[in-house]
């Protein structure tokens, strides 16, 4: 559950940054704010549902969140080392 939340959170951050880097310069702050608020609302809803209905262990959820972020970081570092 935590890994899915971590990956989904990362995808929402990437979506917001890509939208902000688009050709429309005047809308950058709007895309970043909308992306941040959407991400926080979705992650908050997912946490609420996980704790309320699935009775997820907090330690296991935190481990899953950290594991997903570390794997993404390791893959990006490996891709950068291979390219450079």
Secondary structure, 3 states (H helix, E strand, C coil): CHHHHHHHHHHHHHHHHHHHCCCCHHHHHHHHHHHHHHHHHHHHHHHHHHHHHCCCCHHHHHHHHHHHHHHHHHHHHHHHHHHC
